[in-house]
Amino acid sequence: MDREAREVYLVVVQVKDMLGLNGGYSATTTVTISLMDVNDNGPTFQHNLYTFAISESAPAGTTVGRIMADDSDVGLNAKMNYSLEDLEESSTFTIQTDPDTQEGIVILDQPLDFESKRRYVIAVEAINENIDTRFLSAYEFQDRTTLKITVTNVDEPPIFSETSYSWKVLESAQIGTQVGTIYARDTDTTNNPIRYSISKSSDTRQIFRIDPSNGTVYVANRLDRETAAWYNLTVNAREISEHILVINMHQPLTQNF
């Protein structure tokens, strides 16, 4: 008998008196026979490859996707555990078993970086919690598949080479004197050019100017230490694509005189 093919049988039983001779009385009843499950099936993946995509900006703990190995058994015999087999590749991800659906939930465990690694190929194994070698060999209670995870790019803001800049200049410096240079870079693979500007909200915008192409700051007006001994500038680094301004980023810049 195979419970997976037919779980319930209805048997009609008849009883007769007079040893079943003609003229005797008879009665019938129906007996329901339900087969109890044994662990004679292992998990089986329906696909050799599962593919998912996840943004590089996704935080740790994000669910990447769900996979499922089918097991024709029921109850405890259908319970299974999933594991990621390629330790070097899988250190970025973990997998958990959903106790209700027996699905494998693939979870992001570490931050992603599109510029460093764009694709992960990981072997996944599903194995029954309860193994009964009376019906199958131990090897038949497990199955493997391949998981391919593609990292999608996010246009990231420029990054300054320093968190802050501090320069000194003489109050007698002439207009056009170079004070210093800041630098920001595009961390994306497109490596778009960067344009610099001094924030319009800065009160010192008329005192200094910045070369939009290379980030060099110049004296733009007369300086007087007795009037202002230091200046605090906010510099914007803007990433420029071929067709559109992508993003802005601000960097405080302190000037000491």
N, C-alpha and C positions, 0 to 999 in steps of 0.2 A: 504494500500500500504506500501511497505517496500523498502526504497531507497537502503538499503544495499544488498537486493536481486536483485532489478532491478531499475536502476536509470533513464533510458530513455524509453519512449514509443513512437512508431510511429503509428499514427492514420490516416487511409485513409478516407477522407470525400468526398462523391459524392453528387452532386446537379443535379436535373432534372427539366425541365419545363413541362408544360402540366400536372402538378400534378402527374408526374411520369407515365403518360399513354404511351402506345406503340406509337412510332412515334415521341416522343419528343426528344429533345436534352439533353445531360448530360455533366458534367465536373467533374473531380476529383482533389483533392490536398492532400498532405500529411502534417499532423500537427505533429510537434515534441513536446512532453511534457516531460520536465525534472523535476524530483522531487527535491525539496529543502530539505536539511538535517535538522533534528531536533535532539536534544541531547537525544536520546533514547537508548544509549549504554554507558556503563561504561567501564573503563580500565580493562583488564584481563591479568594476567601473564600466560604465557604458561607453566611455570615450577614452581614447589613448592620450588625448591632449585637451587640457582646459586652459583657456586664455582669458586674462583679465588685464585691465588698464587702470592705473592709478596716478593721480597728479603728484608731482614731486613736492607740492606744498601740503599734502595730506599729513595730519599730525599722527603721532604714534597712537595706536589703539583703533585706527580706522579699519573697518571691515573691507577687505579687498574683494572678496567674493565667497561663494559657497560651492562645494562640490559634494557629490553623493555617490557612494558605492551601494548598489542594491544587494539586499540579502533576503532571500525568499522565506527565511525562518521568521518567527515572531517572538516577542517578549525578550527574555534574557538571551535567547539564542541569536537574536538579531543585533544585539548591542555590539558596537565596535569602537575602536580607537584609531585616530589618524595621527600620522607622524610625517615630518619632513625629513627626507633621508640625506640630502646633500647639505652637510653641516656648514660648509663655507658659504654657500649661496643662501641657505635658509636662516642664517643668523639675523637677517633683516626682517624675517617674518616668523610668525608662529601659527599653529593650527589647533583648533579646539573642536570637540564633538558636541553638537547640539543634543542635549539629552532627550528632547522631545521628537525631533525629526531624524536623528542620527546622521545629520549632514556634517561635513567638515567645514568649519568657518575659518577662512584664512584671514589673519589679522596682521596689520603692519606693526612691527615691534621697534623699528629704528627709523630715523629720518632718512628721506631719499634725496638724491641729488642727480638730476637729469644729466648734468655735465660730467659727472663721474661714472655713472652706470645707468644705462637706459633699458636694460632687459635682464630679467632673472629667469633661469630655467631650473626648476626644482623637481625632484622625484618625490611623490607622495605615496605613502603606504597606508592601507586600511587593513586592520586585523581584528578578528572577533575577540571579544573579552573572554568568552567561554569556549574552550576548545575540547571537543570530544573525539578522540582518535578511534573510537569504535566505528565511526561512520566515515571519516575522512582522514587523510594524513595531515599532519600539522601544517605542511606547506599549503594545503588547499584552503586553509582558513584565513588567507590573506591575498591581497591583490595590490598591484601598483599602477600608477599612472603618472603622467608628466604635467606639471603646472608651469605655464609661461606667463610671466607678469611683465607688462610693458609700462615704463615710467613715461608719463607725458610731461612736456616742458611747460614751465610757467615763466613768463617774462619777469625777471627779478630786477629790483632797483639797482642803480649803481652803488658801488661801495667805495668809500673814501679810504685812502691809504693810512690815515690817522683819524682817531676819534676827535681830536681837536688840534688846532695849530696855534702857536704862540710866536710872534715875531716882535722885534724891536726896530725902531727907526728914529733917526734924529729929527727933532722938530724943525731943523733948518733944511730938511730934505726938499729938493726942488720938485715941482709938479712933473710927473712922468717917472719919478724914481721908483725902481722895482722894490717892493717890500718882501715878497716871497711868492711861492707857487704851491698850489694845492693840486692833488691828483685823485681822481676817481676812475674806476674801471667798470666796464660792463662784464658781469660774471657769466652771462649767457654765451652760448656758442656763436651767436650771430655777431658778438663783439661790436655792437653799434657804437658810433661816435658819441662823445659826451660834450655837452655844452654847459658852460658855467655862467652864473649870474648872481649878483648881490640882491638879497631879498628887498622888495620895495618897502617893506615895513621897517627896515633898518634906518635909523636916524643918521647913520654915517654914509649913506649911499652916495652923497655928493662929495664926500671927503676922499673916497677911494673908488677905483674902477677895476674891473677884472677882465682879462682877455677871455672871451667866451670859448675860444678854441683850446687854449692850453692851461687855463686856470691861474695865470700869473696876475698878482694883485699889484696895482700901481697907485702912487699918490696922485690924486686928482684935484686937490685944492690945498691951500696953505694950511700948515699945521701950527698949533700953539699949545705947548704943553701946559701952560698956565690956565688955558681955557678947558682943555680936555687932556688928561694924562693917559687915557687908554680908550680904546674903541672895541666894541664887540660887534662883529659882523656875522650875519647868517648868509651862507652861500648855498645856492641851489645847484645841484648837479642833475642835469636832465639827459636822459637817454633818447637819442633821436634815431628813429628807424627811417627807412627810405621814404615812407609815405606819411608817417604819423608820429607825433610825440608820444612816447610810450609811458613814461613815469617820471615823477619828481622825487628828489630826496634832498633833505636839508642837512647842512653841516655848520655848526657854530664855529666862528673864527674869531679869536681874541687877538687884538692888537695892543701891544704895550709900548708906551713912549716915555 
